[in-house]
Amino acid sequence: MKHFSYRVLLSLLIVIGMAGSPVYAESAVGWYNKGTDFYNQGNYKEAVDAYNQALLINPEYAKAWNNKGAALAAQDKYADAVSAYEKALLIKPNYAKAWNNKGNALRDLGQFEEAVAAYDEALKIDPGYLKVWISKGLALNNLERFEEAVEAFDKALQLDPQNAEALKGREIAISGPGTSSVGTPVTATQASGSISSSKTTVKQ
């Protein structure tokens, strides 16, 4: 009986100890959801910390890598964001949102050719991804490849004929040399939305 009681007490102590640990206090999904809450509240550093906890538990959590990248980009840490998006894409190569986000971070770094290549990957996966057509058009404007930019904005306008950003970008592209979309006050990352925002109860 004493031996049995000792085993029960030991088991309880182990459970209590695990509950107090920052790694085991939540599941990967729990930390992911906390990170999403922090992100939506504008607490980007705390969001990164929460996504890191999720990734300690499940390093293959593509959505957590993507959202970590978004939280880093929101702090202007674009190179780190690109690395996080690339981790997501190694796990899930057909992740259109991560390709789009990678393109946005590259555009914020001034790497416009690489950004266009990332947007093209997103569009291979989801040709109806409105924000990617707009972002591609803006990057092409940055590169002064105006005819291609017009084509991208036209694709966007087929999906949303009244989209103000696409209409403005197209106008810039038609104006051609001497007009630039560089230097707008909103970054590529801020303009297009970045995280997988819905909470989940299932590991992705």
Z-matrix of the N, CA and C atoms (Angstrom, degrees):
N
C 1 1.464
C 2 1.529 1 111.05
N 3 1.358 2 115.48 1 -43.85
C 4 1.463 3 119.29 2 177.52
C 5 1.532 4 110.57 3 -61.14
N 6 1.345 5 115.89 4 -41.52
C 7 1.464 6 120.59 5 179.77
C 8 1.524 7 110.70 6 -61.56
N 9 1.353 8 115.88 7 -41.36
C 10 1.465 9 120.78 8 179.46
C 11 1.536 10 110.04 9 -64.02
N 12 1.330 11 117.13 10 -44.93
C 13 1.461 12 121.58 11 -179.07
C 14 1.519 13 111.02 12 -62.33
N 15 1.326 14 116.30 13 -38.76
C 16 1.459 15 120.92 14 178.83
C 17 1.530 16 110.60 15 -62.27
N 18 1.325 17 116.84 16 -43.48
C 19 1.465 18 121.23 17 179.93
C 20 1.526 19 110.91 18 -64.50
N 21 1.320 20 117.15 19 -41.30
C 22 1.467 21 120.41 20 177.99
C 23 1.518 22 110.48 21 -62.61
N 24 1.350 23 116.83 22 -45.32
C 25 1.461 24 121.04 23 -179.92
C 26 1.519 25 111.33 24 -62.31
N 27 1.328 26 116.08 25 -41.74
C 28 1.465 27 120.56 26 179.14
C 29 1.518 28 110.92 27 -62.85
N 30 1.331 29 116.45 28 -42.49
C 31 1.467 30 120.39 29 179.07
C 32 1.518 31 111.09 30 -62.13
N 33 1.320 32 117.05 31 -42.16
C 34 1.458 33 120.95 32 179.26
C 35 1.516 34 111.44 33 -63.35
N 36 1.331 35 117.01 34 -40.15
C 37 1.461 36 120.45 35 179.14
C 38 1.526 37 111.30 36 -64.47
N 39 1.323 38 116.79 37 -38.52
C 40 1.472 39 120.65 38 179.07
C 41 1.517 40 110.24 39 -64.81
N 42 1.336 41 117.00 40 -45.00
C 43 1.461 42 121.17 41 179.82
C 44 1.521 43 110.89 42 -61.87
N 45 1.345 44 116.22 43 -44.35
C 46 1.463 45 120.16 44 179.43
C 47 1.523 46 110.67 45 -63.02
N 48 1.322 47 116.73 46 -41.08
C 49 1.461 48 120.92 47 179.20
C 50 1.513 49 111.97 48 -63.00
N 51 1.333 50 117.02 49 -41.65
C 52 1.461 51 120.79 50 179.23
C 53 1.514 52 110.74 51 -66.52
N 54 1.333 53 117.35 52 -37.80
C 55 1.463 54 120.59 53 -178.89
C 56 1.517 55 111.06 54 -64.90
N 57 1.332 56 116.84 55 -29.01
C 58 1.459 57 119.91 56 179.82
C 59 1.509 58 113.94 57 -83.44
N 60 1.302 59 117.77 58 -10.46
C 61 1.467 60 121.62 59 -179.05
C 62 1.511 61 110.47 60 -77.12
N 63 1.357 62 118.84 61 134.74
C 64 1.459 63 120.48 62 179.93
C 65 1.511 64 112.91 63 -64.48
N 66 1.328 65 118.86 64 -24.49
C 67 1.457 66 121.00 65 -179.59
C 68 1.519 67 111.05 66 -79.58
N 69 1.338 68 116.64 67 -40.87
C 70 1.452 69 119.67 68 -172.99
C 71 1.533 70 113.46 69 -96.02
N 72 1.350 71 117.14 70 -3.08
C 73 1.452 72 120.02 71 -177.66
C 74 1.523 73 111.59 72 -62.92
N 75 1.332 74 117.78 73 -27.92
C 76 1.450 75 122.68 74 -178.48
C 77 1.526 76 108.91 75 -133.89
N 78 1.319 77 115.62 76 159.58
C 79 1.458 78 120.14 77 168.93
C 80 1.519 79 108.38 78 -75.83
N 81 1.335 80 116.03 79 170.61
C 82 1.468 81 119.90 80 175.43
C 83 1.521 82 110.45 81 -57.95
N 84 1.322 83 116.05 82 -40.81
C 85 1.462 84 120.36 83 179.40
C 86 1.525 85 110.82 84 -64.60
N 87 1.342 86 116.67 85 -39.12
C 88 1.460 87 120.11 86 178.21
C 89 1.515 88 112.07 87 -61.14
N 90 1.330 89 116.69 88 -45.52
C 91 1.459 90 120.32 89 177.69
C 92 1.526 91 111.10 90 -65.95
N 93 1.329 92 116.50 91 -38.35
C 94 1.474 93 120.70 92 176.84
C 95 1.530 94 110.21 93 -59.06
N 96 1.317 95 116.63 94 -46.66
C 97 1.461 96 120.46 95 -179.72
C 98 1.529 97 111.55 96 -64.61
N 99 1.349 98 116.48 97 -37.93
C 100 1.464 99 119.83 98 175.44
C 101 1.524 100 110.42 99 -62.00
N 102 1.334 101 116.01 100 -43.41
C 103 1.460 102 120.07 101 178.55
C 104 1.514 103 111.67 102 -60.05
N 105 1.330 104 116.77 103 -41.26
C 106 1.455 105 120.79 104 179.31
C 107 1.525 106 110.97 105 -64.84
N 108 1.330 107 116.89 106 -40.37
C 109 1.467 108 120.10 107 176.08
C 110 1.529 109 110.77 108 -61.35
N 111 1.343 110 116.15 109 -46.58
C 112 1.465 111 119.75 110 179.13
C 113 1.529 112 110.62 111 -59.97
N 114 1.346 113 116.40 112 -44.09
C 115 1.467 114 120.42 113 -179.66
C 116 1.520 115 110.56 114 -59.25
N 117 1.322 116 116.95 115 -48.62
C 118 1.460 117 121.03 116 -177.68
C 119 1.519 118 112.73 117 -65.26
N 120 1.342 119 116.69 118 -22.55
C 121 1.463 120 121.83 119 176.18
C 122 1.536 121 112.26 120 -86.85
N 123 1.340 122 116.66 121 -4.78
C 124 1.460 123 120.43 122 -177.85
C 125 1.513 124 113.97 123 83.95
N 126 1.334 125 116.96 124 11.04
C 127 1.476 126 121.59 125 178.74
C 128 1.531 127 108.97 126 -94.45
N 129 1.324 128 115.84 127 77.49
C 130 1.461 129 120.53 128 -167.67
C 131 1.524 130 113.19 129 -73.10
N 132 1.320 131 117.41 130 -36.87
C 133 1.469 132 119.48 131 178.37
C 134 1.524 133 110.30 132 -63.57
N 135 1.337 134 116.15 133 -45.07
C 136 1.471 135 120.06 134 178.01
C 137 1.522 136 110.91 135 -63.84
N 138 1.339 137 116.25 136 -34.46
C 139 1.464 138 120.11 137 177.27
C 140 1.527 139 110.68 138 -62.31
N 141 1.343 140 116.41 139 -45.06
C 142 1.473 141 119.90 140 178.10
C 143 1.520 142 110.41 141 -59.60
N 144 1.335 143 116.90 142 -43.55
C 145 1.465 144 120.71 143 179.94
C 146 1.532 145 110.75 144 -60.53
N 147 1.319 146 116.90 145 -41.86
C 148 1.463 147 120.18 146 -179.57
C 149 1.527 148 111.27 147 -67.72
N 150 1.328 149 116.57 148 -43.02
C 151 1.470 150 118.73 149 177.97
C 152 1.531 151 110.78 150 -64.06
N 153 1.333 152 116.97 151 -35.14
C 154 1.468 153 119.49 152 176.07
C 155 1.526 154 111.33 153 -61.54
N 156 1.321 155 116.86 154 -39.30
C 157 1.466 156 120.08 155 177.30
C 158 1.530 157 110.37 156 -64.05
N 159 1.324 158 116.58 157 -42.30
C 160 1.469 159 119.74 158 177.24
C 161 1.521 160 110.82 159 -59.53
N 162 1.336 161 115.64 160 -39.83
C 163 1.461 162 120.19 161 -176.63
C 164 1.524 163 112.63 162 -76.45
N 165 1.328 164 117.46 163 -23.74
C 166 1.464 165 119.68 164 171.94
C 167 1.528 166 110.13 165 -64.12
N 168 1.324 167 115.30 166 -38.08
C 169 1.462 168 120.33 167 -179.41
C 170 1.527 169 111.38 168 -79.05
N 171 1.319 170 116.13 169 -41.33
C 172 1.469 171 120.93 170 -178.43
C 173 1.527 172 109.62 171 -136.25
N 174 1.340 173 117.58 172 89.93
C 175 1.468 174 120.74 173 -178.09
C 176 1.527 175 113.82 174 -65.43
N 177 1.324 176 117.18 175 -12.44
C 178 1.466 177 121.25 176 -178.79
C 179 1.529 178 112.20 177 -97.01
N 180 1.304 179 117.90 178 17.60
C 181 1.458 180 123.64 179 -175.72
C 182 1.535 181 108.51 180 -84.06
N 183 1.336 182 116.52 181 91.73
C 184 1.467 183 120.77 182 -173.11
C 185 1.526 184 112.40 183 -61.11
N 186 1.328 185 117.52 184 -40.72
C 187 1.464 186 119.56 185 -179.77
C 188 1.526 187 111.64 186 -63.46
N 189 1.317 188 116.96 187 -35.68
C 190 1.467 189 119.87 188 178.74
C 191 1.525 190 110.48 189 -66.95
N 192 1.332 191 117.95 190 -40.26
C 193 1.465 192 120.77 191 176.12
C 194 1.531 193 110.20 192 -62.62
N 195 1.343 194 116.47 193 -44.27
C 196 1.458 195 120.17 194 179.57
C 197 1.527 196 110.82 195 -60.89
N 198 1.324 197 116.53 196 -47.39
C 199 1.453 198 119.53 197 -176.84
C 200 1.527 199 112.26 198 -70.54
N 201 1.336 200 116.01 199 -32.64
C 202 1.464 201 118.73 200 172.97
C 203 1.531 202 109.74 201 -60.53
N 204 1.322 203 116.54 202 -43.08
C 205 1.460 204 120.49 203 176.91
C 206 1.516 205 111.84 204 -58.51
N 207 1.342 206 116.33 205 -42.06
C 208 1.462 207 120.24 206 179.66
C 209 1.526 208 111.12 207 -63.88
N 210 1.332 209 116.81 208 -41.08
C 211 1.462 210 120.56 209 179.44
C 212 1.523 211 111.17 210 -67.61
N 213 1.325 212 117.67 211 -34.61
C 214 1.464 213 120.98 212 175.70
C 215 1.526 214 110.61 213 -68.34
N 216 1.335 215 116.01 214 -43.43
C 217 1.461 216 119.80 215 179.26
C 218 1.525 217 111.07 216 -62.24
N 219 1.322 218 116.85 217 -35.51
C 220 1.467 219 120.98 218 178.58
C 221 1.523 220 111.62 219 -65.05
N 222 1.346 221 116.91 220 -17.76
C 223 1.467 222 122.26 221 175.71
C 224 1.533 223 111.28 222 -100.88
N 225 1.344 224 115.81 223 14.09
C 226 1.473 225 122.48 224 -179.47
C 227 1.527 226 112.96 225 66.43
N 228 1.318 227 117.10 226 21.52
C 229 1.463 228 121.68 227 177.66
C 230 1.532 229 108.13 228 -96.74
N 231 1.332 230 115.05 229 68.39
C 232 1.455 231 120.07 230 -168.42
C 233 1.525 232 113.50 231 -69.76
N 234 1.333 233 117.59 232 -38.30
C 235 1.464 234 119.49 233 179.39
C 236 1.527 235 110.61 234 -64.30
N 237 1.331 236 116.58 235 -41.79
C 238 1.465 237 120.15 236 176.90
C 239 1.531 238 110.62 237 -64.80
N 240 1.325 239 115.50 238 -36.54
C 241 1.463 240 119.76 239 178.24
C 242 1.521 241 110.64 240 -62.78
N 243 1.340 242 116.67 241 -44.28
C 244 1.469 243 120.11 242 178.54
C 245 1.527 244 110.32 243 -57.44
N 246 1.329 245 116.58 244 -43.04
C 247 1.472 246 120.08 245 179.15
C 248 1.527 247 111.29 246 -60.76
N 249 1.329 248 116.67 247 -41.02
C 250 1.470 249 120.24 248 179.35
C 251 1.535 250 110.65 249 -66.00
N 252 1.323 251 116.97 250 -42.77
C 253 1.465 252 119.64 251 178.38
C 254 1.526 253 111.12 252 -62.74
N 255 1.323 254 116.15 253 -37.87
C 256 1.462 255 119.38 254 179.37
C 257 1.529 256 111.11 255 -65.24
N 258 1.342 257 116.79 256 -35.13
C 259 1.466 258 119.90 257 175.24
C 260 1.531 259 109.85 258 -63.07
N 261 1.319 260 116.44 259 -43.33
C 262 1.472 261 120.29 260 177.98
C 263 1.521 262 110.68 261 -59.90
N 264 1.327 263 116.52 262 -40.41
C 265 1.461 264 120.87 263 -175.93
C 266 1.523 265 112.73 264 -75.71
N 267 1.327 266 117.52 265 -26.59
C 268 1.462 267 119.78 266 172.72
C 269 1.528 268 110.54 267 -64.44
N 270 1.331 269 115.14 268 -35.93
C 271 1.463 270 120.67 269 -179.62
C 272 1.524 271 110.63 270 -79.18
N 273 1.335 272 116.19 271 -40.12
C 274 1.470 273 121.85 272 -173.56
C 275 1.534 274 108.59 273 -136.18
N 276 1.330 275 117.52 274 83.66
C 277 1.473 276 120.59 275 -174.33
C 278 1.529 277 114.62 276 -62.26
N 279 1.324 278 117.81 277 -22.87
C 280 1.461 279 120.76 278 -178.72
C 281 1.531 280 112.40 279 -96.35
N 282 1.303 281 116.81 280 28.35
C 283 1.464 282 123.88 281 -177.02
C 284 1.536 283 108.08 282 -88.42
N 285 1.328 284 116.64 283 90.67
C 286 1.462 285 121.33 284 -173.84
C 287 1.525 286 112.15 285 -60.00
N 288 1.326 287 117.86 286 -40.76
C 289 1.461 288 120.79 287 -179.52
C 290 1.526 289 111.30 288 -61.03
N 291 1.335 290 117.06 289 -40.35
C 292 1.461 291 119.62 290 179.84
C 293 1.525 292 111.26 291 -67.88
N 294 1.348 293 117.12 292 -37.28
C 295 1.468 294 119.57 293 175.36
C 296 1.526 295 110.22 294 -62.67
N 297 1.333 296 116.61 295 -43.38
C 298 1.458 297 120.43 296 178.05
C 299 1.528 298 110.83 297 -61.48
N 300 1.327 299 116.35 298 -45.85
C 301 1.458 300 120.07 299 -178.98
C 302 1.526 301 111.84 300 -64.49
N 303 1.328 302 115.62 301 -39.23
C 304 1.472 303 119.19 302 176.11
C 305 1.532 304 109.77 303 -60.60
N 306 1.320 305 116.23 304 -44.13
C 307 1.465 306 120.15 305 177.60
C 308 1.524 307 111.72 306 -59.02
N 309 1.340 308 116.73 307 -42.70
C 310 1.462 309 120.38 308 179.68
C 311 1.526 310 111.65 309 -62.35
N 312 1.336 311 116.41 310 -43.74
C 313 1.467 312 119.74 311 179.92
C 314 1.524 313 110.72 312 -65.89
N 315 1.327 314 117.10 313 -39.66
C 316 1.460 315 120.35 314 177.18
C 317 1.530 316 111.08 315 -63.97
N 318 1.316 317 116.02 316 -38.53
C 319 1.472 318 119.32 317 178.02
C 320 1.526 319 110.35 318 -65.55
N 321 1.331 320 116.88 319 -39.19
C 322 1.463 321 119.40 320 176.81
C 323 1.525 322 112.19 321 -66.94
N 324 1.343 323 116.61 322 -22.97
C 325 1.467 324 120.89 323 175.08
C 326 1.531 325 112.00 324 -85.20
N 327 1.328 326 116.70 325 -3.22
C 328 1.460 327 120.98 326 -177.77
C 329 1.512 328 113.95 327 80.99
N 330 1.324 329 117.37 328 12.64
C 331 1.462 330 122.14 329 -179.93
C 332 1.535 331 108.69 330 -96.03
N 333 1.333 332 114.87 331 75.38
C 334 1.456 333 120.06 332 -167.51
C 335 1.533 334 113.29 333 -72.57
N 336 1.327 335 116.97 334 -37.93
C 337 1.473 336 119.67 335 177.92
C 338 1.528 337 110.30 336 -60.87
N 339 1.326 338 115.54 337 -46.39
C 340 1.465 339 120.21 338 179.82
C 341 1.529 340 110.96 339 -64.79
N 342 1.342 341 115.90 340 -35.06
C 343 1.461 342 119.98 341 177.70
C 344 1.526 343 110.91 342 -63.26
N 345 1.327 344 116.52 343 -45.06
C 346 1.471 345 120.33 344 178.90
C 347 1.523 346 110.38 345 -59.94
N 348 1.325 347 116.98 346 -41.55
C 349 1.465 348 120.63 347 179.04
C 350 1.527 349 110.68 348 -61.60
N 351 1.335 350 117.59 349 -39.85
C 352 1.464 351 121.04 350 178.31
C 353 1.524 352 110.74 351 -66.92
N 354 1.324 353 116.99 352 -42.19
C 355 1.460 354 119.71 353 177.93
C 356 1.533 355 110.96 354 -62.26
N 357 1.326 356 116.59 355 -38.46
C 358 1.468 357 119.47 356 178.35
C 359 1.524 358 111.47 357 -62.00
N 360 1.328 359 116.44 358 -37.57
C 361 1.464 360 119.50 359 177.02
C 362 1.528 361 110.59 360 -63.78
N 363 1.331 362 116.22 361 -41.96
C 364 1.466 363 119.86 362 178.47
C 365 1.524 364 110.55 363 -61.67
N 366 1.321 365 116.93 364 -40.35
C 367 1.457 366 121.02 365 -176.56
C 368 1.524 367 112.78 366 -73.87
N 369 1.334 368 117.11 367 -25.41
C 370 1.470 369 119.18 368 172.55
C 371 1.523 370 110.31 369 -63.21
N 372 1.320 371 115.43 370 -35.11
C 373 1.469 372 121.61 371 -177.80
C 374 1.518 373 110.56 372 -81.06
N 375 1.336 374 116.11 373 -42.41
C 376 1.468 375 120.94 374 -176.11
C 377 1.527 376 109.24 375 -138.25
N 378 1.341 377 117.66 376 88.44
C 379 1.470 378 121.07 377 -177.97
C 380 1.527 379 113.31 378 -64.78
N 381 1.312 380 117.91 379 -14.88
C 382 1.451 381 120.76 380 -179.93
C 383 1.521 382 113.98 381 -98.48
N 384 1.310 383 117.60 382 19.01
C 385 1.468 384 123.08 383 -176.35
C 386 1.536 385 108.32 384 -82.45
N 387 1.316 386 115.91 385 94.30
C 388 1.463 387 122.41 386 -173.21
C 389 1.524 388 112.97 387 -53.59
N 390 1.331 389 116.66 388 -50.23
C 391 1.468 390 120.21 389 -175.35
C 392 1.518 391 112.21 390 -61.10
N 393 1.323 392 116.66 391 -30.57
C 394 1.468 393 118.98 392 -179.22
C 395 1.523 394 110.61 393 -71.72
N 396 1.334 395 117.61 394 -40.46
C 397 1.469 396 119.44 395 177.33
C 398 1.532 397 110.08 396 -60.73
N 399 1.324 398 116.85 397 -40.87
C 400 1.469 399 119.69 398 178.65
C 401 1.525 400 110.53 399 -65.42
N 402 1.326 401 116.61 400 -46.94
C 403 1.468 402 120.38 401 -179.26
C 404 1.524 403 111.31 402 -62.73
N 405 1.327 404 116.30 403 -39.32
C 406 1.467 405 119.70 404 177.28
C 407 1.529 406 110.16 405 -62.72
N 408 1.319 407 115.98 406 -43.89
C 409 1.461 408 119.05 407 178.09
C 410 1.518 409 112.14 408 -60.13
N 411 1.319 410 117.12 409 -42.32
C 412 1.468 411 120.40 410 179.01
C 413 1.522 412 111.68 411 -63.81
N 414 1.345 413 116.26 412 -40.97
C 415 1.472 414 119.23 413 178.18
C 416 1.523 415 110.86 414 -65.42
N 417 1.320 416 116.54 415 -38.01
C 418 1.470 417 119.97 416 177.30
C 419 1.527 418 111.09 417 -67.04
N 420 1.318 419 116.75 418 -35.34
C 421 1.471 420 119.17 419 172.79
C 422 1.524 421 110.51 420 -61.73
N 423 1.329 422 116.84 421 -42.50
C 424 1.466 423 120.64 422 177.34
C 425 1.529 424 110.92 423 -57.35
N 426 1.336 425 115.55 424 -36.29
C 427 1.467 426 121.14 425 -179.20
C 428 1.533 427 112.58 426 -84.77
N 429 1.336 428 116.44 427 -2.29
C 430 1.463 429 123.53 428 -176.65
C 431 1.526 430 111.87 429 60.33
N 432 1.329 431 115.74 430 31.02
C 433 1.469 432 121.63 431 172.90
C 434 1.538 433 106.20 432 -97.27
N 435 1.327 434 114.15 433 72.14
C 436 1.449 435 120.94 434 -164.98
C 437 1.534 436 113.88 435 -69.51
N 438 1.326 437 117.32 436 -36.94
C 439 1.462 438 118.80 437 179.78
C 440 1.527 439 110.81 438 -63.40
N 441 1.330 440 116.00 439 -42.64
C 442 1.464 441 119.65 440 177.62
C 443 1.531 442 110.91 441 -66.25
N 444 1.330 443 115.15 442 -35.06
C 445 1.463 444 119.42 443 178.67
C 446 1.528 445 110.43 444 -63.34
N 447 1.331 446 116.58 445 -43.88
C 448 1.466 447 120.25 446 177.98
C 449 1.529 448 110.30 447 -57.57
N 450 1.326 449 116.54 448 -43.15
C 451 1.463 450 120.56 449 179.09
C 452 1.535 451 111.11 450 -60.32
N 453 1.334 452 116.06 451 -42.08
C 454 1.467 453 119.93 452 179.41
C 455 1.527 454 110.76 453 -65.18
N 456 1.320 455 116.90 454 -44.30
C 457 1.466 456 119.58 455 179.52
C 458 1.524 457 111.32 456 -66.47
N 459 1.332 458 116.62 457 -34.95
C 460 1.468 459 119.44 458 176.59
C 461 1.530 460 110.99 459 -62.43
N 462 1.340 461 115.93 460 -39.35
C 463 1.478 462 119.74 461 176.68
C 464 1.532 463 109.97 462 -61.80
N 465 1.335 464 115.62 463 -42.65
C 466 1.461 465 119.86 464 178.97
C 467 1.525 466 110.69 465 -62.49
N 468 1.324 467 116.60 466 -40.65
C 469 1.455 468 120.71 467 -177.11
C 470 1.524 469 112.44 468 -73.49
N 471 1.311 470 117.08 469 -23.02
C 472 1.466 471 119.58 470 171.22
C 473 1.527 472 110.39 471 -64.75
N 474 1.332 473 115.25 472 -33.71
C 475 1.466 474 120.66 473 -179.75
C 476 1.529 475 111.73 474 -82.60
N 477 1.334 476 116.93 475 -34.07
C 478 1.461 477 121.48 476 -178.88
C 479 1.529 478 108.25 477 -147.16
N 480 1.343 479 117.66 478 88.61
C 481 1.474 480 121.55 479 -172.29
C 482 1.525 481 115.00 480 -59.96
N 483 1.319 482 117.99 481 -20.62
C 484 1.464 483 120.00 482 -177.59
C 485 1.527 484 112.88 483 -105.24
N 486 1.330 485 117.41 484 12.92
C 487 1.458 486 119.39 485 -175.81
C 488 1.527 487 110.78 486 -65.54
N 489 1.322 488 116.45 487 117.30
C 490 1.466 489 121.38 488 -173.58
C 491 1.521 490 112.26 489 -65.00
N 492 1.319 491 117.34 490 -39.51
C 493 1.468 492 120.15 491 -178.19
C 494 1.522 493 111.03 492 -67.41
N 495 1.324 494 116.63 493 -39.97
C 496 1.464 495 120.29 494 178.39
C 497 1.526 496 110.67 495 -67.60
N 498 1.327 497 117.31 496 -40.70
C 499 1.468 498 120.81 497 178.88
C 500 1.527 499 110.68 498 -63.33
N 501 1.334 500 116.14 499 -43.10
C 502 1.472 501 119.62 500 179.59
C 503 1.528 502 111.01 501 -66.62
N 504 1.341 503 116.38 502 -43.64
C 505 1.461 504 119.91 503 179.45
C 506 1.515 505 111.92 504 -62.51
N 507 1.320 506 116.03 505 -39.24
C 508 1.469 507 120.47 506 178.71
C 509 1.525 508 110.50 507 -64.89
N 510 1.322 509 116.14 508 -40.80
C 511 1.468 510 120.43 509 178.18
C 512 1.524 511 110.62 510 -60.94
N 513 1.325 512 116.44 511 -41.86
C 514 1.467 513 120.85 512 177.60
C 515 1.524 514 110.05 513 -62.86
N 516 1.339 515 116.61 514 -43.97
C 517 1.466 516 120.53 515 -178.70
C 518 1.527 517 111.20 516 -63.38
N 519 1.324 518 116.92 517 -39.98
C 520 1.467 519 120.47 518 -179.81
C 521 1.520 520 110.59 519 -67.50
N 522 1.333 521 116.48 520 -32.75
C 523 1.472 522 120.27 521 178.96
C 524 1.520 523 111.08 522 -65.43
N 525 1.350 524 116.25 523 -28.83
C 526 1.457 525 120.80 524 173.67
C 527 1.512 526 113.96 525 72.67
N 528 1.352 527 116.92 526 -152.97
C 529 1.466 528 121.75 527 -175.85
C 530 1.525 529 111.24 528 -54.20
N 531 1.324 530 114.27 529 143.83
C 532 1.455 531 120.01 530 -179.84
C 533 1.517 532 112.82 531 97.07
N 534 1.345 533 116.21 532 -10.04
C 535 1.457 534 121.00 533 176.85
C 536 1.507 535 107.47 534 -122.92
N 537 1.308 536 117.24 535 140.88
C 538 1.464 537 119.75 536 -176.50
C 539 1.511 538 110.86 537 -139.80
N 540 1.346 539 114.90 538 147.48
C 541 1.465 540 119.98 539 174.27
C 542 1.514 541 111.24 540 -95.75
N 543 1.348 542 116.75 541 4.71
C 544 1.460 543 119.92 542 178.45
C 545 1.519 544 109.20 543 -75.25
N 546 1.323 545 116.03 544 144.52
C 547 1.453 546 119.67 545 172.98
C 548 1.508 547 114.48 546 92.28
N 549 1.328 548 118.27 547 8.28
C 550 1.448 549 119.79 548 174.99
C 551 1.521 550 108.86 549 -66.30
N 552 1.336 551 118.62 550 149.68
C 553 1.464 552 119.94 551 -172.91
C 554 1.514 553 114.62 552 -71.01
N 555 1.315 554 118.49 553 -16.59
C 556 1.457 555 121.28 554 -179.24
C 557 1.518 556 109.30 555 -101.86
N 558 1.326 557 116.81 556 129.23
C 559 1.453 558 120.10 557 -179.11
C 560 1.522 559 110.72 558 -73.50
N 561 1.334 560 115.49 559 164.09
C 562 1.468 561 119.82 560 177.29
C 563 1.512 562 111.05 561 -58.69
N 564 1.319 563 116.20 562 -41.16
C 565 1.464 564 120.74 563 -179.57
C 566 1.518 565 111.41 564 -64.23
N 567 1.338 566 117.47 565 -44.62
C 568 1.458 567 120.74 566 -178.90
C 569 1.515 568 111.65 567 -66.48
N 570 1.330 569 116.86 568 -35.12
C 571 1.453 570 120.38 569 -172.25
C 572 1.513 571 113.27 570 -72.85
N 573 1.310 572 117.96 571 -27.88
C 574 1.457 573 118.35 572 -166.04
C 575 1.517 574 115.11 573 -110.05
N 576 1.315 575 118.50 574 -6.57
C 577 1.467 576 118.83 575 -179.40
C 578 1.512 577 110.46 576 74.63
N 579 1.307 578 117.89 577 135.85
C 580 1.450 579 118.68 578 -164.94
C 581 1.511 580 117.28 579 -129.63
N 582 1.327 581 119.32 580 -28.50
C 583 1.448 582 117.79 581 -169.15
C 584 1.515 583 112.30 582 -96.15
N 585 1.326 584 114.14 583 158.59
C 586 1.451 585 120.45 584 166.21
C 587 1.521 586 105.00 585 -81.25
N 588 1.329 587 116.50 586 97.17
C 589 1.457 588 120.40 587 -162.69
C 590 1.519 589 114.16 588 -83.10
N 591 1.314 590 117.42 589 -25.98
C 592 1.461 591 117.99 590 -176.20
C 593 1.524 592 110.74 591 -71.66
N 594 1.336 593 115.45 592 137.81
C 595 1.450 594 119.99 593 175.92
C 596 1.514 595 109.32 594 -74.09
N 597 1.316 596 115.14 595 160.02
C 598 1.459 597 119.38 596 -178.12
C 599 1.510 598 109.73 597 -141.02
N 600 1.307 599 117.31 598 154.36
C 601 1.454 600 121.41 599 174.98
C 602 1.525 601 110.66 600 -110.95
N 603 1.323 602 115.45 601 7.01
C 604 1.462 603 120.80 602 -178.48
C 605 1.511 604 108.80 603 -125.08
N 606 1.329 605 118.28 604 133.15
C 607 1.456 606 120.89 605 177.12
C 608 1.513 607 109.59 606 -62.90
N 609 1.356 608 115.58 607 137.04
C 610 1.453 609 120.48 608 -178.49
C 611 1.513 610 110.35 609 -96.23
